[in-house]
Amino acid sequence: MKNDEMTYEEAYDRLKTILNELENGGLKLSEVFDKFKEAMTLYEYCKNVLDDVEGEVKLILKDDGQFREVDFEEDLKADDYV
């Protein structure tokens, strides 16, 4: 299955499986190299998904009794939080 066909959860689970296989040892060098390459591809895919989601995250803040949405990256003051 290609990364773009996987959900984040499927990619993350596959990455954990590969890491366990690498930690347990008993693999041939060529297998280790192939699994390492796959793990790095999965890591980049998961990181990109998280980066995309982070860009969409909004914080709901209470502003004079009204709620407003603020982009995650917006510079916030500590007293802005509810």
Secondary structure, DSSP 8 states (H G I E B T S, - for coil): --GGGS-HHHHHHHHHHHHHHHHH----HHHHHHHHHHHHHHHHHHHHHHHHHHHH-EEEEEETTEEEEEETTS---GGG--
